[in-house]
């Protein structure tokens, strides 16, 4: 039994909140935190996650030797890595909510839907691992990875709530330092007789990254960690964010082909629904010829709906002679989804004519359109608002959106 397990929970919590402070190693200039973008970074990070989770008996060995699932293929997913002298020593998977949902929906879907219906924007920390040789250096690598996740989620992905399943033994650690709050019951890891997890969430609205005391509320957490999070750090390499951009995919066509088609047979192992969702996304984000090379022509021989690129664009909706300031939350060459502010009460009809004005990548558009559906709350993965179809198809919009989406992967 480890010494930590022998310490009473209340005493350990007191230590974390009042006494814990990172060592000087956390400031080592040879450490960098970034998104994985190369074959080598992905392979090393995925193997590290796999081996760590096998050692803890959180999962059974995968024949590929890598840690990934169907969510790893989505544009909403990022693999964030820590390097020391350019060698990968830590990794964490971060999934932003999408139409496919999140991994935790399997067990905690009702809790996630509660926050979605409250217009919460979710992201899930699905796996985190640090190399054995750096795991006991006062949690420095783990803290740096978490700092990146907090900043990236709030400032770049525009997320309002972070969630994760964590080993029950580590619950007090997350409560005392960040502060995550437990939600839901205890879940037994399916491949372990002794490991149990709890579901936790962090309300990012409580965090102000521009203040030394980064918590807007006077929560009882560690002041050293608060100062550490708020301190500017050039070793954390963030992408350039274009106006309206909320996704930063790094899985280019070449990387998907290498990791999921040639290096492993993961694409062939996808369940039918996951495979169809993958095809619908990349049929449009790449092209039909490239997708055929990945999955085969026989798997995309059906009508595929248009994938709309998630965005966060201000727009003016002209409806019934009124101009309403709103936001576009996803867009394609055929149409978009418009979020309606809570203080606006609109009476709309199916196929009602409207006009939409917005800017994308510096170019202005004014488009005659019509309402084709309304979300009044029946779809928790979308905000309340309208699905809008453009009067004419505008391929330029989709190309601009894709160019913005894949700026980091080029």
LUMBANU-16723 format. One record per atom (N, C-alpha, C): x, y, z. Coordinates in steps of 0.2 Angstrom, whole numbers, plus 2048, in hexadecimal, padded with zeros to 3 digits. Atoms other than C-alpha are relative to their C-alpha. Example, Ala and Ser with C-alpha at 12.3 -4.5 7.8 and 13.67 -1.06 7.14 Angstrom:
! LUMBANU-16723
8047FA800/83E7EA827/804806800/7FC7FA7FF/8447FB824/7FC805803/
END
This chain:
! LUMBANU-16723
8047FA800/800800800/804806800/7FC7FA801/8078117FB/7FE805807/8007FC7FA/80A81E809/7FA8057FF/8057FB801/7FD82A801/7F97FC802/8068047FF/7EF81C803/7FF800808/8008007F9/7F381C816/7FE806803/8027F97FD/7F082F818/7F8801800/8077FF800/7DE83381D/7FE8057FB/8027FB805/7D483C80F/800807802/8017F97FE/7D184C819/807803801/7F97FE7FF/7E484D81D/8038017F9/7FD800807/7E984A80B/7FD8067FD/8037FA803/7DD857805/802807803/7FD7FA7FC/7E3864812/8078017FD/7F97FF802/7F586180C/8008027F8/8017FE807/7F08637F9/7FE807800/8027F9800/7E78737FD/804805803/7FC7FB7FD/7F387B808/807800800/7F9801800/804874807/8037FE7F9/7FD803806/80686C7F6/8038057FB/7FD7FC805/8128757EA/8047FD7FB/7FC803805/81A8707DA/808801801/7F97FF7FF/82D86D7DA/8038047FA/7FD7FC805/8398777D0/8007FD7F9/800803807/83986A7C2/7FA8027FC/8067FE804/8288717BC/8028067FC/7FE7FA804/8328807B6/8057FE7FB/7FB802804/83E8767AC/7FF8027F9/8017FD807/84187E79B/8007FB7FA/800806805/84386D792/7F97FD7FF/807803800/830869795/7FC8057FB/8057FC804/82386E788/7FA7FC800/806803800/81186B787/7FD8027FA/8037FE807/80886B776/7FB7FA7FE/804805803/7FC86276B/8047FB7FC/7FD805805/802852762/7FE8027F9/8027FE807/804856750/8047FB7FB/7FC804804/811849749/7FE7F9801/800807800/811836746/8037FE807/7FC8027FA/81E834754/7FD802806/8037FD7FA/81583F760/7FA7FC802/8068047FF/80583575E/8017F9802/7FF8077FF/80C82475E/803800808/7FD8007F9/81782876E/7FB801805/8057FE7FB/808830777/7FB7FB801/805805800/7FC823773/8027F9803/7FD8067FD/808815778/800801808/7FF7FE7F9/80B81E789/7F97FF803/8078017FD/7F881F78C/7FE7F9801/801807800/7F680D788/8037FC805/7FC8047FB/804806793/7FE802807/8027FE7F9/7FF8117A2/7FA7FD802/8078027FE/7ED80C7A1/8007F8801/7FF8077FF/7F27FA79F/8037FE807/7FC8017FA/7FE7FB7AE/7FB801806/8057FE7FB/7EF8027B9/7FA7FC7FF/806804801/7E37F57B2/7FA8037FF/8067FC802/7D78027AC/7FD7FD7F9/802802807/7D67F979B/8047F97FF/7FC805802/7DC7E9793/8048027FA/7FC7FE806/7EA7E9786/7FC8007F9/803800807/7E57EF775/8057FD7FB/7FB803805/7ED7E5766/8048057FD/7FC7FB803/7F37F675F/806802804/7FB7FD7FC/7FD7FA76E/7FF808802/8017F87FF/7F580C76E/7F9800804/8077FE7FD/7E7814778/7FC8057FB/8057FB803/7D981B76D/7FA7FC7FF/807802802/7C7819769/7FD8047FB/8047FD805/7BA81F75D/800808800/7FF7F97FF/7BB830765/8068037FE/7F97FD802/7CD832761/8008027F8/8007FE807/7C983474E/7FC8067FF/8047FA802/7BE843750/804806800/7FD7F9800/7C385574C/800803807/8017FD7F9/7BD85975E/8057FE805/7FC8037FC/7CB84F765/807803800/7F97FE800/7DD85476A/8047FC805/7FC8047FC/7EB84A771/806805802/7FB7FB7FD/7F685677C/8057FC803/7FA8037FE/807851780/805804804/7FA7FD7FC/81685578C/8067FD7FD/7FA803803/827854785/806803805/7FA7FE7FC/83885578E/8067FE7FB/7FB801805/847858782/7FD7FD7FA/804802806/83A855774/7FE7F9800/802807800/83684377A/7F9800804/8068007FD/82484077F/8007FC807/8008037F9/82283D792/7F9800803/8067FF7FD/810841795/7FB8017FA/8057FF805/7FF84178B/7F9800804/8077FF7FE/7ED84578E/7FB8007FA/805800806/7DE842782/7FA805803/8057FC7FF/7D1850782/7FB8007FA/806800805/7C084E779/7FB805801/8057FB7FF/7B585C776/7F97FD7FE/807803802/7A2858775/7FF8017F9/802800807/79B854764/7FA7FC7FF/807804801/78C84C75C/8017F8802/7FF8077FE/79483B760/800800808/8007FF7F8/794841773/8077FF802/7FA8017FD/7A283C77F/8007F9803/7FF8077FD/7A982C786/7FC7FF806/8048017FA/7A182F797/7F98007FF/807800801/79083078F/7FD7F9802/8028077FF/79081D791/7FD7FF807/8028017F9/78E81E7A4/7FD806803/8037FA7FC/78A8307A8/7FD8057FB/8047FC806/780836798/7FB805803/8057FB7FD/77283D7A3/803806803/7FD7FA7FD/77E8487AD/8038057FA/7FD7FC805/78784E79D/7FA8047FC/8057FD803/776851795/7FD806804/8027FA7FB/77185C7A4/8048067FF/7FB7FB801/7808677A1/7FF8037F8/8017FE807/77D86778E/7F98047FF/8067FC801/76B86D790/800807804/7FF7F97FD/77187B79B/8058047FC/7FC7FD805/77B88078C/808800802/7F98027FE/78B879794/8047FD7FA/7FC803806/799876787/8067FB804/7FC8057FC/7A286678D/8067FE7FC/7FA804803/7B385E78A/8027FB806/7FE8067FB/7BA84E792/8077FF800/7F9802800/7CB84A798/7FF7F8801/801807801/7CB838793/8057FB803/7FA8047FE/7DC831797/806805801/7FA7FC7FE/7EC83879F/8057FC803/7FA8057FE/7FD8307A1/806804800/7F97FD800/80F8357A6/8057FA800/7FB805800/81E82B7A3/8037FE807/7FE8037FA/8248207B1/806805803/7FA7FD7FD/83582A7B3/7FE807802/8027F97FE/82B83B7B5/7FA800804/8068007FD/81C8357BE/800802807/8007FF7F9/8228387D0/804807801/7FD7FA7FF/82A8497CD/7FB806802/8047FC7FD/81E8527D8/7FA8027FB/8067FF804/8108517CB/8018057FA/7FE7FA804/81985E7C0/7FD7FF7F9/802801807/8158567AF/7F8800800/8078017FF/8038527B4/7FD807801/8027F97FF/8018647BA/8008047FA/8007FC806/80786C7AA/7FB7FD7FB/805803805/7FC86079F/7F9803802/8067FD7FD/7ED8667AA/7FF8077FF/8007F9802/7F28787A8/7FE8017F9/8017FF808/7F2876795/7F97FF7FF/807802801/7E186D796/7FB806802/8047FB7FE/7D987B7A0/8008067FC/8007FA805/7DF889795/7FD7FF7F9/802801807/7DC881785/7F97FF800/807801800/7CB87B78A/7FC807800/8047FA7FF/7C588C790/8018057FA/7FE7FB804/7CE898784/7FF7FE7F9/7FF802807/7CF88E774/7F97FC7FE/806804802/7C1881774/7F9803802/8067FC7FD/7B588D77D/7FB7FB804/8048057FC/7B087F789/7FE803807/8037FD7FA/7A6883799/8017FB806/8008057FB/7A88727A2/8057FA7FE/7FC806801/7B68657A3/7FD7FA804/8038067FC/7B18537A8/8067FB7FF/7FC805800/7BB8447AC/7FE7FA804/8008067FB/7BB8327B3/8077FF803/7FA8007FD/7C88317C0/8007FA805/7FF8057FB/7CF8237CB/7FD802807/8037FE7FA/7C58247DB/806802805/7FB7FE7FC/7D68257E4/8038077FF/7FE7FA802/7DA8357DB/7FB806801/8067FB7FF/7C983E7DF/802806804/7FE7FA7FC/7D08497ED/8058047FD/7FB7FC804/7DF84E7E2/7FD8057FB/8047FC804/7D38557D5/7FC805803/8047FB7FC/7C885D7E2/804805803/7FC7FC7FC/7D68657EB/8048057FC/7FC7FB804/7E086D7DD/7FD8047FB/8027FD806/7D58727CF/7FA805800/8038067FC/7C68707D6/7FB7FD7FC/806804803/7BC8637CD/7FB7FE806/8058027FC/7AC85D7D5/7FD7F97FE/802807802/7A684B7D6/7F88017FE/807801803/7968477CC/7FE7F97FF/802807802/78D8367CB/8037FB805/7FE8057FC/7918267D3/8077FD7FE/7F9803800/7A081A7D4/7FF7FB7FA/7FF805806/7A58107C4/8067FC801/7FA805800/7AF8007C4/8037FF7F9/7FD801806/7BC7FF7B7/7FF7F87FE/802807802/7B67EF7AD/8067FB800/7FA805800/7C87E77AC/804800806/7FC8007FA/7CD7EA7BE/7FB7FE806/8048027FA/7C77E27CE/801805806/7FF7FB7FA/7CD7F07D9/8008077FE/8007F9802/7CD8007CF/7F98037FF/8067FC801/7BE80C7D0/8018077FE/8007F9802/7BA81D7C8/7FA804802/8057FB7FE/7B082C7CC/8008057FA/8017FB805/7A98397C0/800807803/7FF7F97FD/7AE84B7C3/8008057FA/8017FA804/7AB85C7BB/803806803/7FE7F97FE/7B386D7BB/7FD8057FC/8047FA803/7A987D7B8/8058057FE/7FB7FB802/7B58877AD/7FE807801/8027FA7FF/7AA8967B0/803803806/7FD7FE7FA/7B28977C1/807802800/7F97FF801/7C38997BA/8028067FC/7FD7FA803/7CB8AA7B5/8077FF7FF/7F9802802/7DB8A67AC/805806800/7FD7FA801/7E08B87AC/802803807/7FF7FE7FA/7E18BA7BF/8057FB804/7FC8057FC/7EE8B37CC/7FC7FB804/8058047FD/7E08AD7D6/7FB7FE7FB/804801806/7D88A47C7/7F97FD801/8078027FE/7C889E7D0/7FC806801/8047FB7FF/7BB8AB7CF/7FC800807/8038017FA/7B38A47DE/8057FE805/7FC8017FB/7BB8A27EF/8007F9802/8008077FF/7BE88F7EE/8067FE804/7FA8027FC/7C98867FA/8047FB7FC/7FB804804/7D78807EE/807803801/7F97FF800/7EA8817ED/8018077FD/7FE7FA803/7F08937EB/8068007FB/7FB801804/80088D7E4/7FE7FE7F9/802802806/7F78847D6/7FC8057FC/8047FA804/7EC8937D2/8058057FD/7FB7FB803/7FC89E7D0/8037FC7FA/7FD804806/8048907C5/7FC8007FA/804800805/7F588F7BA/8008077FC/8007F9803/7F48A27B7/8068037FD/7FA7FE802/8068A47B4/8017FF7F8/7FF801808/80A8A77A1/8077FB800/7FB805801/81589879B/8017FF7F8/7FF800807/81D89978A/8027F87FE/7FE807801/82188678B/7F97FC7FE/807802802/80E883788/7FF8037F9/8017FE807/80C883775/7F98007FE/807800803/7FA888770/8008027F9/8017FE807/7F488A75F/7FD8077FF/8037F9802/7EF89A756/7F97FF7FF/808801801/7DC89C758/7FE8067FB/8037FB805/7D38A4749/7F9802803/8077FE7FD/7C38AE74D/7FB7FB7FE/805805801/7B58A274F/8027F9800/7FD807800/7C0892750/7FF7FD807/8018037FA/7BB88675E/8037F8800/7FD806800/7C4876758/8078007FD/7F9800802/7D6872755/8037F97FE/7FE807802/7D886174C/8078007FE/7FA801803/7E985B749/8017F97FC/800806804/7E584A741/7FE8027F9/8017FF807/7E884E72F/7FF7F97FD/801806804/7E4841721/8067FB801/7FA8057FF/7F683A722/8017FD807/8008037F9/7F5838735/7FB7FA801/8058057FF/7E582F734/8027F97FC/7FE805804/7EB824726/8067FC804/7FA8037FC/7FB820730/7FE7FC806/8018037F9/7F481D741/7FA7FB800/8068047FF/7E381573E/7FF7FC7FA/801804806/7E580D72D/8067FB7FE/7FA804802/7F780772A/8037FD806/7FC8037FA/7FF80673B/7FB7FB804/8048057FD/7EF7FE742/7FA7FF7FC/806801804/7DE7F873B/7FA803804/8057FD7FC/7D4803747/7FA8027FC/8067FE804/7C980A739/7FB7FA7FE/804806802/7C37F9734/7FD7FD806/8038037F9/7BF7F5747/7FA804802/8057FB7FD/7B3804749/7F97FC7FF/807802800/7A180074D/7FC8047FA/8047FE806/79480373F/7FF808801/8027F97FF/78E814746/806804801/7FA7FC800/79F81A74A/8038017FA/7FD800807/7A5816739/7FC8047FC/8057FB804/79681F731/802807802/7FF7F97FD/79A82E73C/8078037FD/7FA7FE803/7AC82E737/8008017F9/8007FF808/7A882C724/7FC8077FF/8047FA802/79B83B725/805806802/7FB7FB7FE/7A984672D/8058017FB/7FA800804/7B8842722/7FE8007F9/802800807/7AE840712/8008087FE/8017F9801/7AC853713/807804802/7FA7FC7FE/7BC85971C/8067FE7FC/7FB802805/7C784F711/7FD8007F9/804801806/7BF848701/7FE7F97FF/802807801/7B78386FA/8067FC7FE/7FA804802/7C78326F2/8047FE806/7FC8017FA/7D1833702/7FC7FB805/8048057FC/7C382B70C/8007F97FE/800806803/7C281D700/8067FC802/7F98047FF/7D5819703/8007FE808/8008027F9/7D1819716/7FC7FA802/8058057FE/7C280E717/7FD7FC7FB/802804805/7BE808706/7F98037FD/8067FD804/7B180D6F9/7F97FD802/8068037FE/7A48016FF/7FD802806/8037FE7FA/7A2809710/7FE807800/8027F9801/79E81A709/7FB8017FA/805800805/7918156FC/7F9801802/8077FE7FE/78381E703/800808801/8007F97FF/77D830705/802802807/7FD7FE7FA/787839711/7FE808802/8027F97FE/78184971B/806804800/7FB7FB800/78B85871B/802801807/7FD7FF7F9/79785A72A/801807801/8007F97FE/79586B732/806801804/7FA7FE7FC/7A5873739/7FE804806/8017FC7FA/7A387974B/804806800/7FD7FA800/7A688B74C/7FD804806/8037FB7FB/7A289A758/8008077FD/8007FA804/79E8A874C/7FA805802/8057FB7FF/7948B8750/7FC8017FA/8047FF806/7868BB744/7FA804801/8067FC7FF/7778C6741/7FB7FC7FC/805804803/7678BC73D/7FA8057FF/8067FC802/7598C6734/7FA7FC800/806804800/7488BF738/7FA804802/8067FC7FF/7378C7737/802807801/7FE7F9800/73F8D8734/805802806/7FC7FE7FA/74A8D7744/8077FD7FF/7F9802800/75D8D6745/8027FD807/7FE8037F9/7638CA753/8077FD800/7F98027FF/7758C8758/8007F9803/8008077FE/7788B575A/8077FD7FE/7FA803802/7858A8757/7FF7FA7FC/800806804/78989B74A/8047FB804/7FC8067FC/78E88A753/8037FB7FB/7FD804805/791880743/7FE8027F9/8017FD807/792883730/8037FB7FB/7FD803806/79487B71F/7FE8047FA/8027FD806/79188070D/7F98017FF/807800801/77F87C70F/7FC804805/8047FD7FB/77A88471F/804800807/7FD7FF7FA/77D887731/7FB7FF806/8058007FA/776886743/801806804/8007FA7FD/77289674B/7FE7FF808/8028007F9/77289875E/7FC806802/8047FB7FE/7648A3765/801802807/7FF7FE7FA/7688AE774/7FA7FE805/8058027FB/75E8A9784/7FB806801/8057FA7FF/7568BB785/7FC8017FA/8047FE806/74F8BA773/7FA7FA800/806804801/73D8B3771/7FE8007F9/801800807/73A8AE75F/7FA7FB7FE/805805803/72B8A6756/8027FF7F9/7FD801807/73189D747/7FB7FA7FD/804805804/72989273A/8057FC7FC/7FC804804/731883730/8008037F9/7FF7FD807/73988A720/7FF807800/8017F8800/73789C726/8078037FD/7FB7FD803/7428A771C/804805805/7FC7FC7FC/7518B0725/8068027FC/7F97FE803/7618B9721/805800805/7FA8017FB/7728B6729/8068047FD/7FA7FC802/7818C2729/8057FE805/7FA8027FC/7928BC730/8068017FC/7F9800803/7A58BC72D/8037FA802/7FD8067FF/7AF8AD72B/8078017FC/7F97FF802/7C28AE729/8018077FD/7FF7F9802/7C18C1726/7FB8027FA/8047FF806/7B48BF718/7F9801802/8077FF7FE/7A28C671A/7FC7FC7FB/805804803/7938BC715/7F9803802/8077FF7FE/7818C1714/7FC7FB7FC/803805804/7768B270F/7F97FF802/8078027FF/7648AF70C/7FF7F9802/8018077FE/75E8A0715/7F97FE803/8068027FD/75089671D/8017FB806/8008057FA/74C88D72E/7FE7FA7FE/803806801/74B87B72C/7FF7FB806/8028037FA/74A87573E/802804806/7FF7FC7FA/74A87C74F/8027FB806/7FE8047FA/75387575F/7FD803806/8037FD7FA/74887976E/8027FC806/7FD8047FA/75286D779/8007F97FF/801808801/74E85C772/8077FD7FE/7FA802801/76085B76C/805803805/7FC7FD7FB/76B85D77B/8078027FE/7F97FF802/77C85D771/8008067FB/8007FA803/77686D768/7FD805804/8047FB7FD/77187E76F/7F98017FD/8067FE803/76088576D/8018057FB/7FF7FB806/75E88D75C/7FD7FC7FA/803802806/75B88A74A/8057FC7FB/7FC802806/76287F73C/7FE8047FA/8027FB806/76388A72D/8037FD7FA/7FE802806/76588571B/8018067FB/7FF7FA804/76D89270F/7FC7FF7F9/804801807/7638966FF/8047FD7FB/7FC803805/7728926F5/8067FD803/7FA8037FD/7818866F8/8068057FF/7FA7FB800/7918906FC/8067FC802/7FA8047FF/7A08856FA/806804804/7FA7FC7FD/7AC8936FF/7FF800807/8008007F8/7A5893711/8037FA803/7FD8067FE/7A9881713/808800800/7F9800801/7BA88370C/804805805/7FD7FC7FB/7BE892718/7FF7FD807/8018047F9/7B7888727/8057FB801/7FB8067FF/7C2879723/807803800/7F97FD800/7D1884720/802803807/7FF7FE7F9/7CF88C731/8007FA805/8008067FC/7CB87B739/8077FC800/7FA804800/7DB873733/8078047FF/7FA7FC800/7E7881734/8067FE804/7FA8027FC/7F2879741/8027F97FE/7FE806803/7F2868738/8048007FA/7FD7FF807/7FA86F728/808800801/
END
